[in-house]
Amino acid sequence: MSHLVMRMTGVVTILAAVSLAFWLVFGAPRDWDGGMRFLRLALGLGCLGVIRGGAKLVFPDSGDDADPGEAPDRPQGDGRDTRV
C-alpha cells in the first residue's frame, strides 16, 4: 500500500473515530441505563483504539529507528578532545 493511501485512510479513520467520540460525549442520549452504560464505555474505549490505529497509519513505524533506550555512541578515549 502506498504511503499516500495509508495516510489518507488514517486521516479518514481518525476523523470518523473523533466524530463518534464527540457524539458519545456531547450528543448521546443521557438515558442509557444498565448495560447500555457499559456499551457506551466500550464505544468510547474503542474510539481511542481506532484513533491510535489511524495514527499508526498516518505515521508508520519504519523500523529503522534506534531503540530509545539505547545510549548514543560515545567517543573512545579519555574525553580530552571533546568540547562541552
mmCIF file of the N, C-alpha and C atoms, coordinates in Angstrom:
data_MODEL
# 
_entry.id   MODEL 
# 
loop_
_atom_site.group_PDB 
_atom_site.id 
_atom_site.type_symbol 
_atom_site.label_atom_id 
_atom_site.label_alt_id 
_atom_site.label_comp_id 
_atom_site.label_asym_id 
_atom_site.label_entity_id 
_atom_site.label_seq_id 
_atom_site.pdbx_PDB_ins_code 
_atom_site.Cartn_x 
_atom_site.Cartn_y 
_atom_site.Cartn_z 
_atom_site.occupancy 
_atom_site.B_iso_or_equiv 
_atom_site.pdbx_formal_charge 
_atom_site.auth_seq_id 
_atom_site.auth_comp_id 
_atom_site.auth_asym_id 
_atom_site.auth_atom_id 
_atom_site.pdbx_PDB_model_num 
ATOM 1   N N  . MET A 1 1  ? 0.855   -1.165 0.000  1.00 0.00 ? 1  MET A N  1 
ATOM 2   C CA . MET A 1 1  ? 0.000   0.000  0.000  1.00 0.00 ? 1  MET A CA 1 
ATOM 3   C C  . MET A 1 1  ? 0.904   1.231  0.000  1.00 0.00 ? 1  MET A C  1 
ATOM 4   N N  . SER A 1 2  ? 0.596   2.190  -0.837 1.00 0.00 ? 2  SER A N  1 
ATOM 5   C CA . SER A 1 2  ? 1.429   3.377  -0.917 1.00 0.00 ? 2  SER A CA 1 
ATOM 6   C C  . SER A 1 2  ? 1.223   4.264  0.314  1.00 0.00 ? 2  SER A C  1 
ATOM 7   N N  . HIS A 1 3  ? 2.197   5.116  0.540  1.00 0.00 ? 3  HIS A N  1 
ATOM 8   C CA . HIS A 1 3  ? 2.140   5.979  1.718  1.00 0.00 ? 3  HIS A CA 1 
ATOM 9   C C  . HIS A 1 3  ? 0.964   6.955  1.654  1.00 0.00 ? 3  HIS A C  1 
ATOM 10  N N  . LEU A 1 4  ? 0.643   7.430  0.465  1.00 0.00 ? 4  LEU A N  1 
ATOM 11  C CA . LEU A 1 4  ? -0.465  8.373  0.333  1.00 0.00 ? 4  LEU A CA 1 
ATOM 12  C C  . LEU A 1 4  ? -1.796  7.707  0.690  1.00 0.00 ? 4  LEU A C  1 
ATOM 13  N N  . VAL A 1 5  ? -2.000  6.493  0.225  1.00 0.00 ? 5  VAL A N  1 
ATOM 14  C CA . VAL A 1 5  ? -3.246  5.788  0.527  1.00 0.00 ? 5  VAL A CA 1 
ATOM 15  C C  . VAL A 1 5  ? -3.316  5.470  2.019  1.00 0.00 ? 5  VAL A C  1 
ATOM 16  N N  . MET A 1 6  ? -2.188  5.049  2.598  1.00 0.00 ? 6  MET A N  1 
ATOM 17  C CA . MET A 1 6  ? -2.167  4.763  4.043  1.00 0.00 ? 6  MET A CA 1 
ATOM 18  C C  . MET A 1 6  ? -2.499  6.010  4.854  1.00 0.00 ? 6  MET A C  1 
ATOM 19  N N  . ARG A 1 7  ? -1.903  7.123  4.483  1.00 0.00 ? 7  ARG A N  1 
ATOM 20  C CA . ARG A 1 7  ? -2.140  8.365  5.233  1.00 0.00 ? 7  ARG A CA 1 
ATOM 21  C C  . ARG A 1 7  ? -3.571  8.855  5.075  1.00 0.00 ? 7  ARG A C  1 
ATOM 22  N N  . MET A 1 8  ? -4.112  8.770  3.865  1.00 0.00 ? 8  MET A N  1 
ATOM 23  C CA . MET A 1 8  ? -5.499  9.193  3.665  1.00 0.00 ? 8  MET A CA 1 
ATOM 24  C C  . MET A 1 8  ? -6.451  8.291  4.445  1.00 0.00 ? 8  MET A C  1 
ATOM 25  N N  . THR A 1 9  ? -6.187  6.985  4.458  1.00 0.00 ? 9  THR A N  1 
ATOM 26  C CA . THR A 1 9  ? -7.003  6.055  5.227  1.00 0.00 ? 9  THR A CA 1 
ATOM 27  C C  . THR A 1 9  ? -6.904  6.366  6.713  1.00 0.00 ? 9  THR A C  1 
ATOM 28  N N  . GLY A 1 10 ? -5.699  6.688  7.177  1.00 0.00 ? 10 GLY A N  1 
ATOM 29  C CA . GLY A 1 10 ? -5.519  7.042  8.579  1.00 0.00 ? 10 GLY A CA 1 
ATOM 30  C C  . GLY A 1 10 ? -6.264  8.303  8.969  1.00 0.00 ? 10 GLY A C  1 
ATOM 31  N N  . VAL A 1 11 ? -6.226  9.306  8.112  1.00 0.00 ? 11 VAL A N  1 
ATOM 32  C CA . VAL A 1 11 ? -6.920  10.566 8.406  1.00 0.00 ? 11 VAL A CA 1 
ATOM 33  C C  . VAL A 1 11 ? -8.427  10.350 8.444  1.00 0.00 ? 11 VAL A C  1 
ATOM 34  N N  . VAL A 1 12 ? -8.956  9.594  7.495  1.00 0.00 ? 12 VAL A N  1 
ATOM 35  C CA . VAL A 1 12 ? -10.398 9.323  7.470  1.00 0.00 ? 12 VAL A CA 1 
ATOM 36  C C  . VAL A 1 12 ? -10.801 8.518  8.708  1.00 0.00 ? 12 VAL A C  1 
ATOM 37  N N  . THR A 1 13 ? -9.982  7.550  9.083  1.00 0.00 ? 13 THR A N  1 
ATOM 38  C CA . THR A 1 13 ? -10.266 6.744  10.270 1.00 0.00 ? 13 THR A CA 1 
ATOM 39  C C  . THR A 1 13 ? -10.267 7.589  11.532 1.00 0.00 ? 13 THR A C  1 
ATOM 40  N N  . ILE A 1 14 ? -9.286  8.461  11.648 1.00 0.00 ? 14 ILE A N  1 
ATOM 41  C CA . ILE A 1 14 ? -9.210  9.331  12.826 1.00 0.00 ? 14 ILE A CA 1 
ATOM 42  C C  . ILE A 1 14 ? -10.415 10.259 12.891 1.00 0.00 ? 14 ILE A C  1 
ATOM 43  N N  . LEU A 1 15 ? -10.792 10.849 11.755 1.00 0.00 ? 15 LEU A N  1 
ATOM 44  C CA . LEU A 1 15 ? -11.949 11.753 11.747 1.00 0.00 ? 15 LEU A CA 1 
ATOM 45  C C  . LEU A 1 15 ? -13.233 11.025 12.114 1.00 0.00 ? 15 LEU A C  1 
ATOM 46  N N  . ALA A 1 16 ? -13.406 9.804  11.632 1.00 0.00 ? 16 ALA A N  1 
ATOM 47  C CA . ALA A 1 16 ? -14.609 9.044  11.971 1.00 0.00 ? 16 ALA A CA 1 
ATOM 48  C C  . ALA A 1 16 ? -14.638 8.702  13.459 1.00 0.00 ? 16 ALA A C  1 
ATOM 49  N N  . ALA A 1 17 ? -13.501 8.311  14.017 1.00 0.00 ? 17 ALA A N  1 
ATOM 50  C CA . ALA A 1 17 ? -13.452 7.964  15.441 1.00 0.00 ? 17 ALA A CA 1 
ATOM 51  C C  . ALA A 1 17 ? -13.653 9.189  16.321 1.00 0.00 ? 17 ALA A C  1 
ATOM 52  N N  . VAL A 1 18 ? -13.091 10.313 15.929 1.00 0.00 ? 18 VAL A N  1 
ATOM 53  C CA . VAL A 1 18 ? -13.262 11.536 16.720 1.00 0.00 ? 18 VAL A CA 1 
ATOM 54  C C  . VAL A 1 18 ? -14.716 12.005 16.667 1.00 0.00 ? 18 VAL A C  1 
ATOM 55  N N  . SER A 1 19 ? -15.343 11.884 15.508 1.00 0.00 ? 19 SER A N  1 
ATOM 56  C CA . SER A 1 19 ? -16.751 12.304 15.425 1.00 0.00 ? 19 SER A CA 1 
ATOM 57  C C  . SER A 1 19 ? -17.638 11.391 16.273 1.00 0.00 ? 19 SER A C  1 
ATOM 58  N N  . LEU A 1 20 ? -17.374 10.091 16.290 1.00 0.00 ? 20 LEU A N  1 
ATOM 59  C CA . LEU A 1 20 ? -18.136 9.190  17.153 1.00 0.00 ? 20 LEU A CA 1 
ATOM 60  C C  . LEU A 1 20 ? -17.881 9.506  18.627 1.00 0.00 ? 20 LEU A C  1 
ATOM 61  N N  . ALA A 1 21 ? -16.646 9.819  18.969 1.00 0.00 ? 21 ALA A N  1 
ATOM 62  C CA . ALA A 1 21 ? -16.334 10.160 20.365 1.00 0.00 ? 21 ALA A CA 1 
ATOM 63  C C  . ALA A 1 21 ? -17.045 11.450 20.783 1.00 0.00 ? 21 ALA A C  1 
ATOM 64  N N  . PHE A 1 22 ? -17.066 12.447 19.892 1.00 0.00 ? 22 PHE A N  1 
ATOM 65  C CA . PHE A 1 22 ? -17.786 13.684 20.215 1.00 0.00 ? 22 PHE A CA 1 
ATOM 66  C C  . PHE A 1 22 ? -19.276 13.418 20.386 1.00 0.00 ? 22 PHE A C  1 
ATOM 67  N N  . TRP A 1 23 ? -19.827 12.552 19.541 1.00 0.00 ? 23 TRP A N  1 
ATOM 68  C CA . TRP A 1 23 ? -21.241 12.231 19.680 1.00 0.00 ? 23 TRP A CA 1 
ATOM 69  C C  . TRP A 1 23 ? -21.505 11.529 21.014 1.00 0.00 ? 23 TRP A C  1 
ATOM 70  N N  . LEU A 1 24 ? -20.604 10.634 21.427 1.00 0.00 ? 24 LEU A N  1 
ATOM 71  C CA . LEU A 1 24 ? -20.786 9.953  22.709 1.00 0.00 ? 24 LEU A CA 1 
ATOM 72  C C  . LEU A 1 24 ? -20.722 10.927 23.878 1.00 0.00 ? 24 LEU A C  1 
ATOM 73  N N  . VAL A 1 25 ? -19.831 11.903 23.782 1.00 0.00 ? 25 VAL A N  1 
ATOM 74  C CA . VAL A 1 25 ? -19.666 12.847 24.896 1.00 0.00 ? 25 VAL A CA 1 
ATOM 75  C C  . VAL A 1 25 ? -20.765 13.898 24.901 1.00 0.00 ? 25 VAL A C  1 
ATOM 76  N N  . PHE A 1 26 ? -21.058 14.494 23.747 1.00 0.00 ? 26 PHE A N  1 
ATOM 77  C CA . PHE A 1 26 ? -21.944 15.651 23.730 1.00 0.00 ? 26 PHE A CA 1 
ATOM 78  C C  . PHE A 1 26 ? -23.362 15.368 23.244 1.00 0.00 ? 26 PHE A C  1 
ATOM 79  N N  . GLY A 1 27 ? -23.566 14.321 22.439 1.00 0.00 ? 27 GLY A N  1 
ATOM 80  C CA . GLY A 1 27 ? -24.871 14.170 21.830 1.00 0.00 ? 27 GLY A CA 1 
ATOM 81  C C  . GLY A 1 27 ? -25.570 12.861 22.098 1.00 0.00 ? 27 GLY A C  1 
ATOM 82  N N  . ALA A 1 28 ? -24.918 11.953 22.772 1.00 0.00 ? 28 ALA A N  1 
ATOM 83  C CA . ALA A 1 28 ? -25.540 10.654 23.012 1.00 0.00 ? 28 ALA A CA 1 
ATOM 84  C C  . ALA A 1 28 ? -26.696 10.807 23.993 1.00 0.00 ? 28 ALA A C  1 
ATOM 85  N N  . PRO A 1 29 ? -27.707 9.965  23.874 1.00 0.00 ? 29 PRO A N  1 
ATOM 86  C CA . PRO A 1 29 ? -28.824 10.025 24.819 1.00 0.00 ? 29 PRO A CA 1 
ATOM 87  C C  . PRO A 1 29 ? -28.347 9.806  26.253 1.00 0.00 ? 29 PRO A C  1 
ATOM 88  N N  . ARG A 1 30 ? -28.855 10.612 27.154 1.00 0.00 ? 30 ARG A N  1 
ATOM 89  C CA . ARG A 1 30 ? -28.431 10.524 28.556 1.00 0.00 ? 30 ARG A CA 1 
ATOM 90  C C  . ARG A 1 30 ? -29.207 9.473  29.335 1.00 0.00 ? 30 ARG A C  1 
ATOM 91  N N  . ASP A 1 31 ? -30.189 8.871  28.698 1.00 0.00 ? 31 ASP A N  1 
ATOM 92  C CA . ASP A 1 31 ? -30.986 7.887  29.423 1.00 0.00 ? 31 ASP A CA 1 
ATOM 93  C C  . ASP A 1 31 ? -30.507 6.458  29.170 1.00 0.00 ? 31 ASP A C  1 
ATOM 94  N N  . TRP A 1 32 ? -29.228 6.303  28.837 1.00 0.00 ? 32 TRP A N  1 
ATOM 95  C CA . TRP A 1 32 ? -28.670 4.970  28.679 1.00 0.00 ? 32 TRP A CA 1 
ATOM 96  C C  . TRP A 1 32 ? -28.444 4.403  30.076 1.00 0.00 ? 32 TRP A C  1 
ATOM 97  N N  . ASP A 1 33 ? -29.263 3.466  30.489 1.00 0.00 ? 33 ASP A N  1 
ATOM 98  C CA . ASP A 1 33 ? -29.178 2.883  31.829 1.00 0.00 ? 33 ASP A CA 1 
ATOM 99  C C  . ASP A 1 33 ? -28.775 1.423  31.730 1.00 0.00 ? 33 ASP A C  1 
ATOM 100 N N  . GLY A 1 34 ? -28.315 0.900  32.842 1.00 0.00 ? 34 GLY A N  1 
ATOM 101 C CA . GLY A 1 34 ? -27.997 -0.522 32.923 1.00 0.00 ? 34 GLY A CA 1 
ATOM 102 C C  . GLY A 1 34 ? -26.822 -0.890 32.044 1.00 0.00 ? 34 GLY A C  1 
ATOM 103 N N  . GLY A 1 35 ? -27.035 -1.910 31.229 1.00 0.00 ? 35 GLY A N  1 
ATOM 104 C CA . GLY A 1 35 ? -25.971 -2.409 30.375 1.00 0.00 ? 35 GLY A CA 1 
ATOM 105 C C  . GLY A 1 35 ? -25.575 -1.460 29.262 1.00 0.00 ? 35 GLY A C  1 
ATOM 106 N N  . MET A 1 36 ? -26.463 -0.539 28.925 1.00 0.00 ? 36 MET A N  1 
ATOM 107 C CA . MET A 1 36 ? -26.143 0.418  27.872 1.00 0.00 ? 36 MET A CA 1 
ATOM 108 C C  . MET A 1 36 ? -25.022 1.363  28.291 1.00 0.00 ? 36 MET A C  1 
ATOM 109 N N  . ARG A 1 37 ? -24.872 1.587  29.596 1.00 0.00 ? 37 ARG A N  1 
ATOM 110 C CA . ARG A 1 37 ? -23.748 2.411  30.061 1.00 0.00 ? 37 ARG A CA 1 
ATOM 111 C C  . ARG A 1 37 ? -22.422 1.746  29.711 1.00 0.00 ? 37 ARG A C  1 
ATOM 112 N N  . PHE A 1 38 ? -22.391 0.403  29.842 1.00 0.00 ? 38 PHE A N  1 
ATOM 113 C CA . PHE A 1 38 ? -21.161 -0.315 29.526 1.00 0.00 ? 38 PHE A CA 1 
ATOM 114 C C  . PHE A 1 38 ? -20.894 -0.328 28.023 1.00 0.00 ? 38 PHE A C  1 
ATOM 115 N N  . LEU A 1 39 ? -21.969 -0.352 27.240 1.00 0.00 ? 39 LEU A N  1 
ATOM 116 C CA . LEU A 1 39 ? -21.801 -0.251 25.791 1.00 0.00 ? 39 LEU A CA 1 
ATOM 117 C C  . LEU A 1 39 ? -21.211 1.104  25.419 1.00 0.00 ? 39 LEU A C  1 
ATOM 118 N N  . ARG A 1 40 ? -21.688 2.146  26.075 1.00 0.00 ? 40 ARG A N  1 
ATOM 119 C CA . ARG A 1 40 ? -21.171 3.488  25.810 1.00 0.00 ? 40 ARG A CA 1 
ATOM 120 C C  . ARG A 1 40 ? -19.703 3.586  26.214 1.00 0.00 ? 40 ARG A C  1 
ATOM 121 N N  . LEU A 1 41 ? -19.337 2.974  27.337 1.00 0.00 ? 41 LEU A N  1 
ATOM 122 C CA . LEU A 1 41 ? -17.943 2.945  27.762 1.00 0.00 ? 41 LEU A CA 1 
ATOM 123 C C  . LEU A 1 41 ? -17.093 2.177  26.758 1.00 0.00 ? 41 LEU A C  1 
ATOM 124 N N  . ALA A 1 42 ? -17.591 1.039  26.294 1.00 0.00 ? 42 ALA A N  1 
ATOM 125 C CA . ALA A 1 42 ? -16.852 0.241  25.316 1.00 0.00 ? 42 ALA A CA 1 
ATOM 126 C C  . ALA A 1 42 ? -16.676 0.999  23.998 1.00 0.00 ? 42 ALA A C  1 
ATOM 127 N N  . LEU A 1 43 ? -17.706 1.714  23.581 1.00 0.00 ? 43 LEU A N  1 
ATOM 128 C CA . LEU A 1 43 ? -17.585 2.518  22.359 1.00 0.00 ? 43 LEU A CA 1 
ATOM 129 C C  . LEU A 1 43 ? -16.546 3.619  22.524 1.00 0.00 ? 43 LEU A C  1 
ATOM 130 N N  . GLY A 1 44 ? -16.518 4.246  23.684 1.00 0.00 ? 44 GLY A N  1 
ATOM 131 C CA . GLY A 1 44 ? -15.526 5.291  23.943 1.00 0.00 ? 44 GLY A CA 1 
ATOM 132 C C  . GLY A 1 44 ? -14.106 4.746  23.937 1.00 0.00 ? 44 GLY A C  1 
ATOM 133 N N  . LEU A 1 45 ? -13.907 3.601  24.572 1.00 0.00 ? 45 LEU A N  1 
ATOM 134 C CA . LEU A 1 45 ? -12.578 2.991  24.568 1.00 0.00 ? 45 LEU A CA 1 
ATOM 135 C C  . LEU A 1 45 ? -12.202 2.497  23.175 1.00 0.00 ? 45 LEU A C  1 
ATOM 136 N N  . GLY A 1 46 ? -13.188 2.012  22.450 1.00 0.00 ? 46 GLY A N  1 
ATOM 137 C CA . GLY A 1 46 ? -12.935 1.595  21.072 1.00 0.00 ? 46 GLY A CA 1 
ATOM 138 C C  . GLY A 1 46 ? -12.517 2.766  20.198 1.00 0.00 ? 46 GLY A C  1 
ATOM 139 N N  . CYS A 1 47 ? -13.108 3.928  20.453 1.00 0.00 ? 47 CYS A N  1 
ATOM 140 C CA . CYS A 1 47 ? -12.712 5.131  19.703 1.00 0.00 ? 47 CYS A CA 1 
ATOM 141 C C  . CYS A 1 47 ? -11.249 5.458  19.940 1.00 0.00 ? 47 CYS A C  1 
ATOM 142 N N  . LEU A 1 48 ? -10.795 5.316  21.182 1.00 0.00 ? 48 LEU A N  1 
ATOM 143 C CA . LEU A 1 48 ? -9.383  5.580  21.472 1.00 0.00 ? 48 LEU A CA 1 
ATOM 144 C C  . LEU A 1 48 ? -8.478  4.608  20.714 1.00 0.00 ? 48 LEU A C  1 
ATOM 145 N N  . GLY A 1 49 ? -8.881  3.356  20.663 1.00 0.00 ? 49 GLY A N  1 
ATOM 146 C CA . GLY A 1 49 ? -8.093  2.374  19.922 1.00 0.00 ? 49 GLY A CA 1 
ATOM 147 C C  . GLY A 1 49 ? -8.066  2.646  18.431 1.00 0.00 ? 49 GLY A C  1 
ATOM 148 N N  . VAL A 1 50 ? -9.192  3.069  17.883 1.00 0.00 ? 50 VAL A N  1 
ATOM 149 C CA . VAL A 1 50 ? -9.251  3.369  16.450 1.00 0.00 ? 50 VAL A CA 1 
ATOM 150 C C  . VAL A 1 50 ? -8.431  4.610  16.138 1.00 0.00 ? 50 VAL A C  1 
ATOM 151 N N  . ILE A 1 51 ? -8.438  5.601  17.012 1.00 0.00 ? 51 ILE A N  1 
ATOM 152 C CA . ILE A 1 51 ? -7.617  6.790  16.809 1.00 0.00 ? 51 ILE A CA 1 
ATOM 153 C C  . ILE A 1 51 ? -6.141  6.413  16.822 1.00 0.00 ? 51 ILE A C  1 
ATOM 154 N N  . ARG A 1 52 ? -5.761  5.523  17.736 1.00 0.00 ? 52 ARG A N  1 
ATOM 155 C CA . ARG A 1 52 ? -4.370  5.069  17.788 1.00 0.00 ? 52 ARG A CA 1 
ATOM 156 C C  . ARG A 1 52 ? -4.004  4.320  16.506 1.00 0.00 ? 52 ARG A C  1 
ATOM 157 N N  . GLY A 1 53 ? -4.891  3.471  16.036 1.00 0.00 ? 53 GLY A N  1 
ATOM 158 C CA . GLY A 1 53 ? -4.637  2.748  14.795 1.00 0.00 ? 53 GLY A CA 1 
ATOM 159 C C  . GLY A 1 53 ? -4.529  3.674  13.597 1.00 0.00 ? 53 GLY A C  1 
ATOM 160 N N  . GLY A 1 54 ? -5.358  4.700  13.557 1.00 0.00 ? 54 GLY A N  1 
ATOM 161 C CA . GLY A 1 54 ? -5.272  5.681  12.480 1.00 0.00 ? 54 GLY A CA 1 
ATOM 162 C C  . GLY A 1 54 ? -3.983  6.465  12.520 1.00 0.00 ? 54 GLY A C  1 
ATOM 163 N N  . ALA A 1 55 ? -3.510  6.763  13.730 1.00 0.00 ? 55 ALA A N  1 
ATOM 164 C CA . ALA A 1 55 ? -2.235  7.465  13.856 1.00 0.00 ? 55 ALA A CA 1 
ATOM 165 C C  . ALA A 1 55 ? -1.080  6.581  13.385 1.00 0.00 ? 55 ALA A C  1 
ATOM 166 N N  . LYS A 1 56 ? -1.203  5.269  13.617 1.00 0.00 ? 56 LYS A N  1 
ATOM 167 C CA . LYS A 1 56 ? -0.165  4.353  13.119 1.00 0.00 ? 56 LYS A CA 1 
ATOM 168 C C  . LYS A 1 56 ? -0.178  4.297  11.590 1.00 0.00 ? 56 LYS A C  1 
ATOM 169 N N  . LEU A 1 57 ? -1.346  4.486  10.975 1.00 0.00 ? 57 LEU A N  1 
ATOM 170 C CA . LEU A 1 57 ? -1.400  4.528  9.514  1.00 0.00 ? 57 LEU A CA 1 
ATOM 171 C C  . LEU A 1 57 ? -0.814  5.822  8.965  1.00 0.00 ? 57 LEU A C  1 
ATOM 172 N N  . VAL A 1 58 ? -1.054  6.918  9.667  1.00 0.00 ? 58 VAL A N  1 
ATOM 173 C CA . VAL A 1 58 ? -0.537  8.206  9.202  1.00 0.00 ? 58 VAL A CA 1 
ATOM 174 C C  . VAL A 1 58 ? 0.971   8.280  9.402  1.00 0.00 ? 58 VAL A C  1 
ATOM 175 N N  . PHE A 1 59 ? 1.464   7.808  10.547 1.00 0.00 ? 59 PHE A N  1 
ATOM 176 C CA . PHE A 1 59 ? 2.885   7.828  10.864 1.00 0.00 ? 59 PHE A CA 1 
ATOM 177 C C  . PHE A 1 59 ? 3.365   6.397  11.077 1.00 0.00 ? 59 PHE A C  1 
ATOM 178 N N  . PRO A 1 60 ? 3.662   5.666  10.003 1.00 0.00 ? 60 PRO A N  1 
ATOM 179 C CA . PRO A 1 60 ? 4.044   4.255  10.162 1.00 0.00 ? 60 PRO A CA 1 
ATOM 180 C C  . PRO A 1 60 ? 5.418   4.132  10.807 1.00 0.00 ? 60 PRO A C  1 
ATOM 181 N N  . ASP A 1 61 ? 5.608   3.042  11.532 1.00 0.00 ? 61 ASP A N  1 
ATOM 182 C CA . ASP A 1 61 ? 6.890   2.755  12.157 1.00 0.00 ? 61 ASP A CA 1 
ATOM 183 C C  . ASP A 1 61 ? 7.786   2.155  11.097 1.00 0.00 ? 61 ASP A C  1 
ATOM 184 N N  . SER A 1 62 ? 8.887   2.827  10.803 1.00 0.00 ? 62 SER A N  1 
ATOM 185 C CA . SER A 1 62 ? 9.753   2.357  9.725  1.00 0.00 ? 62 SER A CA 1 
ATOM 186 C C  . SER A 1 62 ? 10.662  1.226  10.168 1.00 0.00 ? 62 SER A C  1 
ATOM 187 N N  . GLY A 1 63 ? 10.895  1.073  11.456 1.00 0.00 ? 63 GLY A N  1 
ATOM 188 C CA . GLY A 1 63 ? 11.769  0.028  11.945 1.00 0.00 ? 63 GLY A CA 1 
ATOM 189 C C  . GLY A 1 63 ? 13.233  0.394  11.857 1.00 0.00 ? 63 GLY A C  1 
ATOM 190 N N  . ASP A 1 64 ? 13.564  1.495  11.203 1.00 0.00 ? 64 ASP A N  1 
ATOM 191 C CA . ASP A 1 64 ? 14.951  1.932  11.086 1.00 0.00 ? 64 ASP A CA 1 
ATOM 192 C C  . ASP A 1 64 ? 15.397  2.733  12.293 1.00 0.00 ? 64 ASP A C  1 
ATOM 193 N N  . ASP A 1 65 ? 14.451  3.170  13.087 1.00 0.00 ? 65 ASP A N  1 
ATOM 194 C CA . ASP A 1 65 ? 14.789  3.997  14.235 1.00 0.00 ? 65 ASP A CA 1 
ATOM 195 C C  . ASP A 1 65 ? 15.518  3.166  15.273 1.00 0.00 ? 65 ASP A C  1 
ATOM 196 N N  . ALA A 1 66 ? 16.448  3.817  15.963 1.00 0.00 ? 66 ALA A N  1 
ATOM 197 C CA . ALA A 1 66 ? 17.171  3.143  17.031 1.00 0.00 ? 66 ALA A CA 1 
ATOM 198 C C  . ALA A 1 66 ? 16.258  2.992  18.244 1.00 0.00 ? 66 ALA A C  1 
ATOM 199 N N  . ASP A 1 67 ? 16.566  2.033  19.057 1.00 0.00 ? 67 ASP A N  1 
ATOM 200 C CA . ASP A 1 67 ? 15.797  1.826  20.283 1.00 0.00 ? 67 ASP A CA 1 
ATOM 201 C C  . ASP A 1 67 ? 15.971  3.042  21.180 1.00 0.00 ? 67 ASP A C  1 
ATOM 202 N N  . PRO A 1 68 ? 14.874  3.629  21.699 1.00 0.00 ? 68 PRO A N  1 
ATOM 203 C CA . PRO A 1 68 ? 15.017  4.834  22.528 1.00 0.00 ? 68 PRO A CA 1 
ATOM 204 C C  . PRO A 1 68 ? 15.801  4.574  23.808 1.00 0.00 ? 68 PRO A C  1 
ATOM 205 N N  . GLY A 1 69 ? 15.905  3.330  24.216 1.00 0.00 ? 69 GLY A N  1 
ATOM 206 C CA . GLY A 1 69 ? 16.653  3.020  25.432 1.00 0.00 ? 69 GLY A CA 1 
ATOM 207 C C  . GLY A 1 69 ? 18.147  2.940  25.213 1.00 0.00 ? 69 GLY A C  1 
ATOM 208 N N  . GLU A 1 70 ? 18.570  2.919  23.952 1.00 0.00 ? 70 GLU A N  1 
ATOM 209 C CA . GLU A 1 70 ? 19.996  2.820  23.670 1.00 0.00 ? 70 GLU A CA 1 
ATOM 210 C C  . GLU A 1 70 ? 20.673  4.174  23.838 1.00 0.00 ? 70 GLU A C  1 
ATOM 211 N N  . ALA A 1 71 ? 21.867  4.137  24.412 1.00 0.00 ? 71 ALA A N  1 
ATOM 212 C CA . ALA A 1 71 ? 22.659  5.352  24.553 1.00 0.00 ? 71 ALA A CA 1 
ATOM 213 C C  . ALA A 1 71 ? 23.388  5.611  23.238 1.00 0.00 ? 71 ALA A C  1 
ATOM 214 N N  . PRO A 1 72 ? 23.585  6.872  22.893 1.00 0.00 ? 72 PRO A N  1 
ATOM 215 C CA . PRO A 1 72 ? 24.328  7.155  21.663 1.00 0.00 ? 72 PRO A CA 1 
ATOM 216 C C  . PRO A 1 72 ? 25.782  6.719  21.818 1.00 0.00 ? 72 PRO A C  1 
ATOM 217 N N  . ASP A 1 73 ? 26.408  6.495  20.677 1.00 0.00 ? 73 ASP A N  1 
ATOM 218 C CA . ASP A 1 73 ? 27.807  6.089  20.716 1.00 0.00 ? 73 ASP A CA 1 
ATOM 219 C C  . ASP A 1 73 ? 28.653  7.184  21.337 1.00 0.00 ? 73 ASP A C  1 
ATOM 220 N N  . ARG A 1 74 ? 29.506  6.786  22.252 1.00 0.00 ? 74 ARG A N  1 
ATOM 221 C CA . ARG A 1 74 ? 30.385  7.739  22.916 1.00 0.00 ? 74 ARG A CA 1 
ATOM 222 C C  . ARG A 1 74 ? 31.760  7.651  22.289 1.00 0.00 ? 74 ARG A C  1 
ATOM 223 N N  . PRO A 1 75 ? 32.481  8.761  22.253 1.00 0.00 ? 75 PRO A N  1 
ATOM 224 C CA . PRO A 1 75 ? 33.830  8.714  21.684 1.00 0.00 ? 75 PRO A CA 1 
ATOM 225 C C  . PRO A 1 75 ? 34.759  7.898  22.589 1.00 0.00 ? 75 PRO A C  1 
ATOM 226 N N  . GLN A 1 76 ? 35.682  7.216  21.946 1.00 0.00 ? 76 GLN A N  1 
ATOM 227 C CA . GLN A 1 76 ? 36.658  6.434  22.689 1.00 0.00 ? 76 GLN A CA 1 
ATOM 228 C C  . GLN A 1 76 ? 37.751  7.355  23.215 1.00 0.00 ? 76 GLN A C  1 
ATOM 229 N N  . GLY A 1 77 ? 38.359  6.983  24.294 1.00 0.00 ? 77 GLY A N  1 
ATOM 230 C CA . GLY A 1 77 ? 39.449  7.776  24.863 1.00 0.00 ? 77 GLY A CA 1 
ATOM 231 C C  . GLY A 1 77 ? 39.030  8.360  26.188 1.00 0.00 ? 77 GLY A C  1 
ATOM 232 N N  . ASP A 1 78 ? 39.849  9.298  26.651 1.00 0.00 ? 78 ASP A N  1 
ATOM 233 C CA . ASP A 1 78 ? 39.589  9.889  27.969 1.00 0.00 ? 78 ASP A CA 1 
ATOM 234 C C  . ASP A 1 78 ? 38.688  11.110 27.895 1.00 0.00 ? 78 ASP A C  1 
ATOM 235 N N  . GLY A 1 79 ? 38.348  11.571 26.705 1.00 0.00 ? 79 GLY A N  1 
ATOM 236 C CA . GLY A 1 79 ? 37.402  12.665 26.574 1.00 0.00 ? 79 GLY A CA 1 
ATOM 237 C C  . GLY A 1 79 ? 38.022  14.038 26.561 1.00 0.00 ? 79 GLY A C  1 
ATOM 238 N N  . ARG A 1 80 ? 39.359  14.124 26.500 1.00 0.00 ? 80 ARG A N  1 
ATOM 239 C CA . ARG A 1 80 ? 40.000  15.442 26.497 1.00 0.00 ? 80 ARG A CA 1 
ATOM 240 C C  . ARG A 1 80 ? 39.786  16.184 25.188 1.00 0.00 ? 80 ARG A C  1 
ATOM 241 N N  . ASP A 1 81 ? 39.568  15.456 24.140 1.00 0.00 ? 81 ASP A N  1 
ATOM 242 C CA . ASP A 1 81 ? 39.432  16.094 22.835 1.00 0.00 ? 81 ASP A CA 1 
ATOM 243 C C  . ASP A 1 81 ? 37.987  16.443 22.487 1.00 0.00 ? 81 ASP A C  1 
ATOM 244 N N  . THR A 1 82 ? 37.079  16.315 23.418 1.00 0.00 ? 82 THR A N  1 
ATOM 245 C CA . THR A 1 82 ? 35.678  16.644 23.146 1.00 0.00 ? 82 THR A CA 1 
ATOM 246 C C  . THR A 1 82 ? 35.340  18.006 23.730 1.00 0.00 ? 82 THR A C  1 
ATOM 247 N N  . ARG A 1 83 ? 34.469  18.709 23.033 1.00 0.00 ? 83 ARG A N  1 
ATOM 248 C CA . ARG A 1 83 ? 34.014  20.009 23.513 1.00 0.00 ? 83 ARG A CA 1 
ATOM 249 C C  . ARG A 1 83 ? 32.721  19.842 24.266 1.00 0.00 ? 83 ARG A C  1 
ATOM 250 N N  . VAL A 1 84 ? 32.533  20.678 25.250 1.00 0.00 ? 84 VAL A N  1 
ATOM 251 C CA . VAL A 1 84 ? 31.298  20.670 26.021 1.00 0.00 ? 84 VAL A CA 1 
ATOM 252 C C  . VAL A 1 84 ? 30.587  21.971 25.799 1.00 0.00 ? 84 VAL A C  1 
# 
